[in-house]
Amino acid sequence: MATFLSRLGRLAFRRRGVMVLLWLLVFGGMGFAAASAPPPPADTFSMPGTESQEAFDLLTEKFPDASADGARARVVVRAPEGAKITAPDRRTVVERLVATLGTSSPQVVGVADPYRSPDVSISEDRTTAYLVVTYRVPAMEVDDKAHDALDAAVAQAEKSGLTVEAGGDAVKIEQAMGGTGEQIGILISAFVLVLTFGSMVAAGMPLITALIGVGIGISGITAFGSTLGLSGTTSTLAMMIGLAVGIDYALFIVSRFRAERAEGRTPEEAAGRAVGTAGSAVVFAGLTVVVALAGLAVVDIPMLTKMGLAAAGTVAVAVLVAITLVPALLGFAPVKVMARKGRLRYAVKPLSERGRRRAARHEAKSAKKTGPNLGSRWASYVLRHPVAVLLVGVVGLGTIAVPAMSLELGLPGEGQMSTETTQRKAYDLLSESFGPGFNGPLLVTVQAKDARAAGDEIGRALAGTEGVASVSPATANRAGDTAILTVVPETGPTEKKTEELVHALRDTAGELDRSTASRILVSGQTAMFIDFSQTLDDALLPYLALVVGLAFLLLMVVFRSVLVPLKAALGFLLSVAAALGAVVAVFQWGWLADVFGIDAPGPIMSTMPIFMIGVVFGLAMDYEVFLVSRMRESYVHGARPAQAVVDGFRHGGRVVAAAAVIMMSVFSGFIVEDNDFVKMIGFALAIAVLFDAFVVRMAIVPALFALLGRSAWWLPKWLDRILPRVDVEGEKLGGPQAAPHPHGERTLVG
């Protein structure tokens, strides 16, 4: 691999003009395709094999009108304190509101008058009523005029003294992505890169290439969004991950290029070696991220599969940009700004044997004068106190991971929105007036020869179930073979008792199937969310086993060791557990909720843990590969195990630390966004990078190397013979010792 990539780096450097032009053409072409594409679809849930999905498909077939995907708005109206909503003057205002909403937009199909069904739409104390506005188009296609008309009608009704709030998917959501997260992440990344390289040109290169790669990836998602069903959230997550890894991958190659130039190599030779060594690590690390994200397909939830594949595609583009566009741009950079200051540099010219000895003495003297850097000093400290560092790291992360044992999964609804939003206010009004379960009704579908009669009988049986507040009469379709009835729980849609009620109703339905000769399905949005969470919960451990097993096999191939991949996998599990514990403490328990702008702590979004595992796995392997490959590079060329650790930190510690800070800054920038899922993912990934890079890779890993010694690189001979050889550390390109160039020129390898 190293030889092939070295040739690719040299080719990109020599043909830099053509390479840059090709990438600009790809960037422009994808941008044009994205601009011409229709808007992305809304997020949808589909769960093959679940009872909720089976019921949804049945309703689509048997009740096409009722199951239409048109958007709905639920407008809640409450009379002033001490007044009744049924009073003549209040009724006049509400009926005027109904009429106004009915003619407010061509997209409105109809409005349900609450006074025509007061037992359902008006509270028992007659203070609150609600009306439903139905649209002919899905939520994502409700235009601004329709949104403005709804807002205007609500505002007009409020002038009469009523409290009027609106919820439902037809209501405009103010929690829009504003791009603030990306801007913050880029600014902090630029600052870190300038500190790392001490040069604006060198610092700007990873940023430029990362933005080009992310631009191509996001444009591709937008261009194919409507065709492949990729939503706006998919683009946001792909941008978050693609930007972080794009900067990091370019950072590693540029850093290695500067190191090679400092050792006296020509720019072209340095570019080839940088892509052959650091580029090999980039390809392998990128492959682990791609496989982990694409592996989300095994969960068998289309939405999660699309998110994973879209993000994986963006990461793949970032890898290609790093190993082709970065060396091409290095060819345009001024020589002085791309050379590392304070290091030995030799002119490329024929040297005599005496000249070689003099250069070697000069190199040794310069290296001694330079002395150890911060990375090597930290590694030396860990090597002197391995047990203490190991205990502090493991116990500390283990303590932070404790809250993860209380992890509760769920999906966000209007009850988790900010208390300042009209959706949350409408949700609270309905809960107060009609009961907490009114916001999460369950839909029971009955198939039978006489569906209405069977449905009424089943309804009476289900009404006796503990936790049921009410059951509506059965409504049959035109054919009379299918009926639906609504069950209102006593508890809210995200409460544990509601989940228990769904399971209890399904158990009861299984018994009634035989006695009533019917087929009974319990569904509805609340049940679908419960099924969604359960599906992800069931898939969590198998997926975790998949990525950990993959990490073990890949690292064993790369590092020719059994214990190195074992400790890498265990360290990954430890950092993931600690990150989940921090997420539970902040987003579920509400610790530091005000600091992070969390209005309503509650269950952790079901998609977050499994998605975080996929992403953190890839990032953890990034740091493992970049840091340990430098250690192995030193070890295979004769260094003692302890010295190999110090060498690895001397050459790779600063760059890995900078890469981790950049990752954290990119992910942390998304915490300021209002979108709850993006905020939670940003926090989870940022804290996971902090734990994995600075605690696991920078502390626990060198401590284990110190304790294991040469045993860390042990590999059974029979396994060594059957494993494929992947030259990630660039062993075939030469070692770190000085070596004469085939044509008599001075070459310092390493």
Secondary structure as UniProt FT lines:
FT   HELIX           2..14
FT   HELIX           16..36
FT   TURN            48..49
FT   HELIX           51..62
FT   TURN            64..67
FT   STRAND          72..78
FT   TURN            81..82
FT   TURN            85..86
FT   HELIX           88..102
FT   TURN            106..107
FT   STRAND          108..111
FT   HELIX           114..116
FT   HELIX           118..121
FT   TURN            124..125
FT   STRAND          128..135
FT   HELIX           139..141
FT   HELIX           144..158
FT   TURN            159..161
FT   STRAND          163..167
FT   TURN            169..170
FT   HELIX           180..197
FT   HELIX           200..223
FT   HELIX           225..228
FT   HELIX           232..262
FT   TURN            263..264
FT   HELIX           267..294
FT   HELIX           295..299
FT   HELIX           302..320
FT   HELIX           321..325
FT   HELIX           326..330
FT   TURN            331..332
FT   TURN            335..338
FT   TURN            341..342
FT   HELIX           353..370
FT   HELIX           374..384
FT   HELIX           386..401
FT   HELIX           402..406
FT   STRAND          409..410
FT   HELIX           414..416
FT   TURN            419..420
FT   HELIX           422..434
FT   HELIX           436..439
FT   STRAND          442..447
FT   HELIX           451..463
FT   TURN            466..467
FT   STRAND          468..471
FT   STRAND          475..476
FT   TURN            478..479
FT   STRAND          482..489
FT   TURN            493..494
FT   HELIX           496..516
FT   STRAND          519..523
FT   HELIX           525..559
FT   HELIX           563..583
FT   HELIX           584..588
FT   TURN            591..592
FT   HELIX           593..596
FT   STRAND          604..605
FT   HELIX           607..635
FT   TURN            636..638
FT   HELIX           641..669
FT   HELIX           670..672
FT   HELIX           676..689
FT   HELIX           690..700
FT   HELIX           701..708
FT   HELIX           709..713
FT   HELIX           717..722
FT   TURN            728..729
FT   HELIX           731..733
FT   STRAND          738..740
FT   TURN            742..743
FT   STRAND          745..748
//
